[in-house]
Amino acid sequence: MNDRIIFSGDCLAVTGGMQEASVDLSVFSPPYDGIRDYKKGWVFDFPALGSQLYRITKDGGVCAVVIGDGTRDFAKSLTTFKLAVDWCENAGWRLFETCVYHRSGNPGAWWNRRFRVDHEYILLFFKGAKPKTFNKKPLMVPSKHAGKVYSGTDRLTNGGFKRIRPKAVNPMKCRGTVWQYRTSNTERNRLKLKHPATYPDKLAEDLILCFSNPGEMVLDPMCGSGTTCVMAVRNCRRTIGVEINEDYCAIADERIRNETTQQGVLFEDSA
């Protein structure tokens, strides 16, 4: 046992040394379609990583992949969809849900040949019969019509109608499949923004709170600036991050030192 969190190295090499069924939740955003060059000459193997993560994930564990698709010659790469199909058909994963991460913030450049891209996908995979943890309470959102009385009819799947008894609308409601967050730029974390591609702290935290419990192991096999690991520590989870770029490892280490208190949290060296 020690307090090591960030491991420098290739994700396949490091996870290859981890124990089978040792991870409860993985949360990460992989590089895709060569949009950014994180380490010169590094070749990323999506299928191999899917199999490796499946091996080290506990039964009922979840893997959340935040990913998008590049565009070339006006056509989308379909990287997201290819990954989802490969991981389910070949690695053994099952797809729990596909959510959309809607980035709100600066609208960016003027696009005159296609739509501005303001979203990525959140692919939620699970191992086994069902996710062992699903706590949607932290993800509840305010009801637009809270306090009003709802009545009328609902359409049934058979085409008929069902009359609804009048009832008050709850203050909070279950979140849907479109998750909206301000971009990382609005967090004003200069250290975090030294990495060229980040996602919001709240996005990582919501996934951690929904699909894991305190004391469980959260992995980020491509941890970049360390957002997943920071939010795991803040929420009393054990965590491991893997990053091939040593400069980004240093950023993640510094963020963990500056932005978390590790008191009372155990970190397990599973590699």
N, C-alpha and C positions, 0 to 999 in steps of 0.2 A: 504493500500500500504506500502511496506517496501522493504529493499534491501536483504532479505533472498533469497538465491539461492539453497543451498544444504539442503535437508531434510533427516534426519537420520530415517530409518525405512524400513519396508517391502514395496516393490513396490505396491502390491495390496492394502495394507492398506492406503498408502498415496494417490495413484491415486483414490481410492474409495471415498476420500473426496474432490476430485476436481470437478469443475463445468462441466456439460455436454457441449460439443462443445466449449472448452476453449483453445485447443491446435492446432497450425497450422502444426507442424512437430515434429515427434519423431525420434531420432537417437540414437541407442544403440547397444551394443553387449552383448547378454545374456550368462550366463554360460550354457554349454551344455555337456551332457554325463559324468558328474563327472570328467572331465579332471583336474579341479582344485577345491579345497575346499575353498570357499570364507567365509563361516560361518557355523560352525559345527551344524548339525541338521536341517539346513534350507532346506525346500522342495519347489522347484520351479514349478509353475503351468503354463505351456505355454498356454493352451486353455483359462484359466481365464484371463490372462494378455491380450491376443488378444481381448477378448470381452471388457475388461475395457478400453483399449486404443481406441478402436473403439467408445465407448461411449463419451469419453472426446475430441475426435478429431472433428474439424470443417468439414463441408461438403467440399470436395475437398482437405482436408488435407492429408498428406503423413506420412507413418511410414516406416523408413529404418532400417532393422535388419541385422547386420553384424554377420554371424553365419557359423559354419562349422559342420563337422560330425566326431565323434570319430570312432575308429576302434577296434573291438574285434574279436578274432578268425578269422582274415583276412577279416572280412566283415564290411562294413560301417554301421553306425547306422541308416542312413536315417532320422536323426532328422530334418535336414533342410527341406526336402521334406514333412515330416509329418506336420511340423509347417505350411508350405505354404498351404497345402491342408485344414488343419483344420481351419485356419484363414479365408480362402476364403469361405469354405462351411458352417462353423458354426458361425463365428463371424461377417461376413458381408463384410469383406475387399475384394478388387479386386487387382490382381497382375499386377502392371504396367510393371515391368521388373525384370529379375534376372541378376544381374551383377556379375562379378568375380573380387574379390580383389586379385590381384597377388602381393605377398610379395617378393620384391627383397632385397637382402642383403646377410648376412652370410649364406652359404648353409647348415650349421648345420652338424649333424652326418651322418655317412655313413650308408645308408639303404640297406640291402641286401635281404629283404624279400618282399618289396613292394616299390612303388614310394615314393620319398620324397614329403611331403605335403607342397606346397608353395602357397596355395590359401585358401580363404574363400569366401562365397557367400554374396552378398548384395541383400537381398530381398526388393523390393520397392513396398509397398502396398499403395493403396489410397482408400478414402471413397467417394462414390457418383458417379457422371457421368464421371468425369475426374479430374486430379490434377488441383487445382486452380492456381498453380504457377509452371512453368517449364521454367527456364532460363538457357539455355545450353551455353550461351556465356562465362561465367567464366570457363567452362569445355572444351573449344576448345583446340585442340592439334595441333602442327606444322605439316604441310603437308610435306611428304617426298620429293615430286616432285614439291615443290613450285616454281613458275616462269616458269616451262616448259609448253609447249602447248600440251593439250590433244586432241586427235582425234581418230577416229575409230568407233567401233560399240559396242552397249550394248545389252545383251540378254534380251528379254522380257519374261514376265511370261507365255505367250502362246507358247513359244519356238522359236518365230521369232527373228529378229534382227532389231535394230534401229541405223541408222547412226548418229553419233554425230558430230555436227559442231565443228571445231577447236576452243578451248578456253583455256585461261591461267588457270593454277591450282592455286587456292587461297593459300595464305601463311598459313592459319589455316583451320582446318576441324573439323567436328563434332566428338566427342569422340564415340568410340564403347562401347561394353558391357564388355570389359576387362579393368579394371582400375589398373594401376601399381603404386605402391608406395614403397619407401624405408621403412624399418621397423622402429618402434619407437626407436630402439636401436641407430639408426644413428642420431636421434635428440639431443642426449647427454643431455637429461633433467633428471638429477638424481632424482629429486623429483617425476616426473611422473613414473619413472621406479621402484619406491618402490612398485608399483602395479604389480602383476605377469602377467597380460594379458592386453596389451594396443593396441590401433590402432593409426595410424599416425594422427597428427593434420590436415594435408591436406585432408585426407579422410573425416573427419567430416566437415571440412570447405567446401569442394566441395558439399556435400549433402545439407548443410545449404544454400549455395548461389544458388543452383539449385532449391530447393523446398520451399523456404521461402523468405520473404521480410523484410527489416528493420522494427523494432518495433513489429514484430510478435512473438508468443510464441513458443519456441523450448524446448522440454522435453527430458530428458534422464532418464528413470525409473530405470536404473541400472548403475549409472554414474561412478563407479570405481574411477579412478584418476581424473575425471572431464573434460576430453578432449572435449566432446561435449559442455559443458557449457562454457568452456574457449573460444572456437571458436565462440560460439553464441554471447558472450559479445563483443568479438573483432569486430564482424560484425554487431553490433548495434541491436541485437535481444534481446528480453526478454527471460529469461530462468529459468528452474527449473530442478534440478537434485535430484534423490532419490538414496540412497545407504544404504544398511542394515549393512555394516561393518563400525563401527565408526572410525577405523583407516584410512580407505579409505576416509571417509567423511572429516577427517582432512587434508588429502593430497589434495583433491579437493578444499577445502576452501583456503588452502595456495596457490595453483596454481592460483586461481582466484584473490587473493590479489596481487600475484607477477607478473602475466603475462598479466593482463588486466588493462585498465583504464575504470572505470565505469561511467565516467562523461557523462551526457546526455542520459544515458540509464535507462529506467524504469524497475523495477523488480516487478512482481505482485505475491503476495501470494495467489495462487489459491487453496491451500490445506486447 
